Each structure stands twice: as structure tokens, then as C-alpha cells.
Amino acid sequence: MAADSREVMNIRQASQYLGVSPDTLYKYVYDEKIPAFKLGNRWKFKKTILDHWMEQKSSIGEGKLSKKKPRAARAAAGGQ
């Protein structure tokens, strides 16, 4: 079953779905930047909640998880 078709995903599946490394996703979880919950001793991610979270972030202009500008924006701004 593909990661994006599961309702509840583990770290590996959610990192693939979001396009970030598992290590980065762990950092976001511990920094409370992304919605997750623990089931036993494992972090889990509910797809519908992640989708809603991404929609909220993108609709208010906070689609980036980091404060870095995208490479194209940095290049357009003179490489800052």
C-alpha cells in the first residue's frame, strides 16, 4: 500500500509523503512544528490532519517549514 493512501502513517511513510527526511521530520515533531501523536513509543501521523495542516500553512503564506528562502527566491534577491 502506498504511503499517501494510508490514513495513519509512521515516520518513514510521513517523511516520504511530505518530501523530507525522517531525521528532519523527527526535528519538526520535537520542535512541535508539525501535528503528530505517539502510539506506544512510535510517532504517528494522520494523513487528513497533515493535509489540513499543509492547507492552513500554505493559505497563510507559511508553506515553508524552515526560515530559509527557496533557492530561486535567493537567486532573484541577489543570492542572499
Backbone as CSV, one residue per row, in Angstrom:
resi,resn,N_x,N_y,N_z,CA_x,CA_y,CA_z,C_x,C_y,C_z
1,MET,0.854,-1.186,0.000,0.000,0.000,0.000,0.891,1.238,0.000
2,ALA,0.618,2.222,-0.826,1.425,3.435,-0.931,1.231,4.312,0.297
3,ALA,2.281,5.065,0.636,2.250,5.896,1.841,1.120,6.922,1.798
4,ASP,0.863,7.517,0.615,-0.149,8.561,0.568,-1.571,8.027,0.598
5,SER,-1.770,6.708,0.576,-3.115,6.164,0.652,-3.463,5.671,2.056
6,ARG,-2.506,5.723,2.975,-2.762,5.311,4.359,-3.276,6.478,5.178
7,GLU,-4.217,6.193,6.065,-4.732,7.258,6.932,-3.759,7.555,8.063
8,VAL,-3.166,6.529,8.656,-2.184,6.732,9.728,-0.838,6.237,9.226
9,MET,0.147,7.134,9.287,1.469,6.833,8.748,2.517,6.869,9.847
10,ASN,3.572,6.074,9.667,4.706,6.135,10.572,5.672,7.210,10.068
11,ILE,6.785,7.392,10.763,7.766,8.425,10.390,8.231,8.253,8.946
12,ARG,8.591,7.057,8.575,9.121,6.815,7.225,8.084,7.162,6.163
13,GLN,6.857,6.687,6.365,5.790,6.943,5.397,5.466,8.437,5.324
14,ALA,5.373,9.083,6.485,5.051,10.515,6.506,6.177,11.338,5.890
15,SER,7.424,10.941,6.120,8.533,11.694,5.536,8.505,11.586,4.011
16,GLN,8.169,10.404,3.493,8.034,10.241,2.043,6.867,11.081,1.519
17,TYR,5.762,11.057,2.220,4.579,11.809,1.810,4.859,13.312,1.770
18,LEU,5.612,13.795,2.778,5.900,15.221,2.875,7.134,15.652,2.088
19,GLY,7.950,14.678,1.695,9.145,15.001,0.922,10.302,15.523,1.754
20,VAL,10.388,15.066,3.005,11.509,15.434,3.873,12.126,14.153,4.426
21,SER,13.330,14.265,4.947,13.977,13.082,5.512,13.332,12.725,6.849
22,PRO,13.434,11.461,7.259,12.923,11.089,8.585,13.578,11.899,9.702
23,ASP,14.875,12.179,9.596,15.550,12.979,10.622,14.958,14.382,10.717
24,THR,14.676,14.990,9.577,14.057,16.316,9.559,12.666,16.259,10.172
25,LEU,11.925,15.217,9.844,10.571,15.084,10.384,10.603,14.915,11.904
26,TYR,11.548,14.114,12.417,11.712,13.996,13.871,11.966,15.369,14.493
27,LYS,12.807,16.176,13.861,13.115,17.511,14.387,11.848,18.359,14.437
28,TYR,11.053,18.330,13.373,9.813,19.101,13.357,8.848,18.636,14.444
29,VAL,8.794,17.319,14.687,7.922,16.778,15.737,8.375,17.291,17.100
30,TYR,9.667,17.173,17.382,10.177,17.594,18.686,10.102,19.101,18.882
31,ASP,10.166,19.867,17.801,10.006,21.324,17.865,8.536,21.740,17.824
32,GLU,7.636,20.752,17.779,6.189,20.966,17.729,5.780,21.845,16.550
33,LYS,6.422,21.630,15.402,6.104,22.367,14.184,5.129,21.611,13.295
34,ILE,4.863,20.358,13.634,4.014,19.528,12.782,3.140,18.637,13.668
35,PRO,1.876,18.416,13.298,0.996,17.598,14.139,1.339,16.107,14.069
36,ALA,1.514,15.520,15.228,1.826,14.090,15.333,1.346,13.600,16.692
37,PHE,1.262,12.283,16.831,0.897,11.706,18.118,1.686,10.426,18.315
38,LYS,1.822,10.037,19.568,2.538,8.807,19.864,1.545,7.677,20.084
39,LEU,1.852,6.546,19.490,1.104,5.320,19.707,2.132,4.330,20.236
40,GLY,2.051,4.043,21.532,3.132,3.292,22.166,4.353,4.185,22.211
41,ASN,5.458,3.704,21.674,6.667,4.530,21.651,7.003,5.017,20.238
42,ARG,6.037,4.969,19.331,6.249,5.357,17.934,5.419,6.588,17.567
43,TRP,6.035,7.502,16.833,5.309,8.658,16.336,4.450,8.247,15.153
44,LYS,3.238,8.774,15.123,2.291,8.501,14.041,1.742,9.828,13.523
45,PHE,1.326,9.809,12.267,0.817,10.993,11.595,-0.460,10.624,10.879
46,LYS,-1.514,11.390,11.118,-2.786,11.146,10.455,-2.829,11.977,9.171
47,LYS,-3.034,11.309,8.059,-2.957,11.960,6.745,-3.906,13.147,6.644
48,THR,-5.137,12.994,7.086,-6.093,14.096,6.963,-5.658,15.307,7.784
49,ILE,-5.042,15.069,8.937,-4.557,16.184,9.765,-3.360,16.849,9.105
50,LEU,-2.444,16.042,8.531,-1.309,16.622,7.806,-1.796,17.445,6.611
51,ASP,-2.779,16.914,5.891,-3.316,17.641,4.736,-3.922,18.979,5.169
52,HIS,-4.688,18.957,6.257,-5.306,20.176,6.777,-4.230,21.160,7.240
53,TRP,-3.207,20.651,7.930,-2.093,21.477,8.410,-1.373,22.143,7.233
54,MET,-1.103,21.362,6.176,-0.429,21.922,4.998,-1.299,22.973,4.322
55,GLU,-2.598,22.722,4.255,-3.517,23.685,3.652,-3.510,24.995,4.438
56,GLN,-3.552,24.899,5.757,-3.507,26.098,6.599,-2.209,26.857,6.393
57,LYS,-1.092,26.140,6.408,0.213,26.786,6.248,0.339,27.456,4.892
58,SER,-0.130,26.807,3.858,0.008,27.384,2.518,-0.953,28.549,2.313
59,SER,-2.110,28.529,2.961,-3.087,29.603,2.764,-2.708,30.872,3.512
60,ILE,-1.848,30.766,4.531,-1.409,31.961,5.250,0.022,32.340,4.903
61,GLY,0.553,31.722,3.850,1.873,32.089,3.375,3.014,31.518,4.179
62,GLU,2.759,30.467,4.968,3.806,29.843,5.767,4.039,28.415,5.294
63,GLY,4.055,28.204,4.011,4.223,26.875,3.456,5.587,26.278,3.730
64,LYS,6.554,27.116,4.077,7.899,26.625,4.360,7.990,26.181,5.805
65,LEU,8.680,25.089,6.051,8.908,24.641,7.419,10.143,25.301,8.007
66,SER,11.027,25.786,7.167,12.217,26.465,7.667,12.121,27.938,7.303
67,LYS,13.021,28.738,7.850,13.009,30.165,7.586,13.827,30.516,6.349
68,LYS,14.474,29.533,5.730,15.260,29.780,4.524,14.344,30.090,3.359
69,LYS,14.805,31.016,2.506,14.079,31.291,1.276,14.370,30.173,0.289
70,PRO,13.405,29.870,-0.584,13.685,28.882,-1.626,14.855,29.356,-2.479
71,ARG,15.571,28.418,-3.050,16.769,28.719,-3.842,16.469,29.755,-4.932
72,ALA,15.349,29.623,-5.625,15.005,30.556,-6.698,14.794,31.958,-6.147
73,ALA,14.187,32.068,-4.970,13.961,33.377,-4.355,15.279,34.005,-3.928
74,ARG,16.201,33.188,-3.416,17.518,33.711,-3.029,18.262,34.210,-4.249
75,ALA,18.184,33.466,-5.355,18.873,33.856,-6.585,18.287,35.162,-7.118
76,ALA,16.966,35.286,-7.076,16.305,36.503,-7.566,16.646,37.704,-6.698
77,ALA,16.924,37.457,-5.408,17.247,38.533,-4.481,18.736,38.850,-4.480
78,GLY,19.471,38.267,-5.375,20.903,38.551,-5.448,21.749,37.581,-4.673
79,GLY,21.205,36.381,-4.397,21.989,35.329,-3.743,22.165,35.471,-2.254
80,GLN,21.282,36.188,-1.592,21.432,36.400,-0.147,21.099,35.169,0.625
